[in-house]
Amino acid sequence: MRREPSKMADTVPSALVFEDRAYTANELDALAAGLGEELTVRGVRPGDRVALMSSNRPEFVVAVLAVWRIGACVVLISPAWKHDEVAHAVALTTPVAALGDSPVLGALLAMRHLDDPIVTSETRAAEADPAADAVLVFSSGTTGMPKAVRHTHGSLAVAVRQWTEVLGLTGTDRIQIATPPSHILGLLNIVTALRAGAWMRLHRRFDLNTMLSCIQDDRITVEMAVAPIAIALAAHPDLERYDLSSLRYIMWGATPVTASIAETVTARSGVSWLPAYGASELPVIACNPLDGARLDSVGKAAPGVEIRVVDLDTGKPLAAGDTGELQCRSASTMAGYLPAEATADAFDGPWYRTGDVGHVDADGWIRITDRAKEMIKVRGFQVAPAEIEAVLHAHPLVSDCAVFGTPDPRDGEAVVAAVAVLDTVAADELITLVGDRLASYKRPRRVVFVPEIPRLPSGKVLRRVLEERHGRPTDQ
């Protein structure tokens, strides 16, 4: 898809801009039609799954649209994943074809490389079945291996409508995407911008100065951020030098808001924040109102989302203000997991169990205070302790280990590995071992050496004990 900037750019608004190239909505549609025809020739049929492992690039967007045009389902694989993770994803989802620019995926499947030119077409898109799977994204489970979250065309369409409404997004807005599009938030932002008719710039990778320059020069109106971006903004020595007056707000998601950081950015830039809350399984759960947003709450339930709080022990619904597990019900909830047997534990009847602990006051404001699940959330990505433990256990000098998370102002949580060893081994060696096998965000920030791992008689790790003993860097 190597092409010059659109000659229509002066007369027809661009839908997508990447570096010096611009694409109108019609051009994206024509490219998607062409790639869809190619996939059909390769034997992809409605209902089939197509793996997509791609860096941030316009062809990612075209590939997703192409798969949907022919009634197939796109399996989004993180470009940060390594061989074992990708092999698991492929075995779990059984795609019949692959698209991307990753040699890892190319080594496992016959991959149509996105560097190859795409011939445009005017073929009409097939009408999507709302009940058919549209996309599979990955969310780690307590078993340690990533699960595939199944969203149908119907559930994704509802999520897009919810995101459009809570953001107040219209065709006059301008946004930029630097987060991984294989993550549910990146995909949601892209699809919402396209369907709302907003102008969108896609970045090859995140760079803070580039982000700030584009806000200024492109007159971005809605910015998306997670904790590391917020912290970098607050610490930027030249933040006042950039004109950010076009921004309506900065959305803070994926991790809890650090009020002091948010307030520093607002004081220095004049831009306010819009905290929001979602999950791979239910992309839009709550958001603050556009007028009167607060930093001490993720907001109120999104339109079409019901939220209840249940007792952690009994599962019985609690009164307003009482603390328990947050559960949600919405048409935007996932259809289920792969493997299918993992789905039952995620629901209490029709209610999706978030695994988050908090309360909802009488006015509907939601506050999250803890995690009921053992997942570690790093920069919005869910990290399963058991997956890292499996890698550490493979080291010949590791006799036992357990992984847990500690609060981190930059990433939301940091991964810490408690390790019992048979003989001396360097912490850096273990960290490198994990880094060589798994995505970089799963690499332990610290390794603490312990005489034994505390466990119940059943063998269950007492992670809370480890957190209390070794949760601070000074305990190393």
Sequence and secondary structure as in RCSB ss.txt:
>XXXX:A:sequence
MRREPSKMADTVPSALVFEDRAYTANELDALAAGLGEELTVRGVRPGDRVALMSSNRPEFVVAVLAVWRIGACVV
LISPAWKHDEVAHAVALTTPVAALGDSPVLGALLAMRHLDDPIVTSETRAAEADPAADAVLVFSSGTTGMPKAVR
HTHGSLAVAVRQWTEVLGLTGTDRIQIATPPSHILGLLNIVTALRAGAWMRLHRRFDLNTMLSCIQDDRITVEMA
VAPIAIALAAHPDLERYDLSSLRYIMWGATPVTASIAETVTARSGVSWLPAYGASELPVIACNPLDGARLDSVGK
AAPGVEIRVVDLDTGKPLAAGDTGELQCRSASTMAGYLPAEATADAFDGPWYRTGDVGHVDADGWIRITDRAKEM
IKVRGFQVAPAEIEAVLHAHPLVSDCAVFGTPDPRDGEAVVAAVAVLDTVAADELITLVGDRLASYKRPRRVVFV
PEIPRLPSGKVLRRVLEERHGRPTDQ
>XXXX:A:secstr
      TTTTTS  SEEETTEEE HHHHHHHHHHHHHHHHHTT  TT EEEEE  SSHHHHHHHHHHHHTT EEE
E  TT  HHHHHHHHHHH  SEEEES HHHHHHS EEETTS             TTSEEEEEEEE TTSSEEEEE
EEHHHHHHHHHHHHHHHT  TT EEEE S TTSHHHHHHHHHHHHHT EEEE SS  HHHHHHHHHHHT  EEEE
 HHHHHHHHH TTGGGS  TT SEEEE SS   HHHHHHHHHHH   EEEEE  SSSS  EE  SSS  SSS BE
E TTEEEEEE TTT  B  TT  EEEEEEETTS  EEESGGGSGGGEETTEEEEEEEEEE TT  EEEEEESS  
EEETTEEE HHHHHHHHHTSTTEEEEEEEEEEETTTEEEEEEEEEESS   HHHHHHHHHHHS GGGS SEEEE 
S   B TT  B HHHHHHHH SGGG 
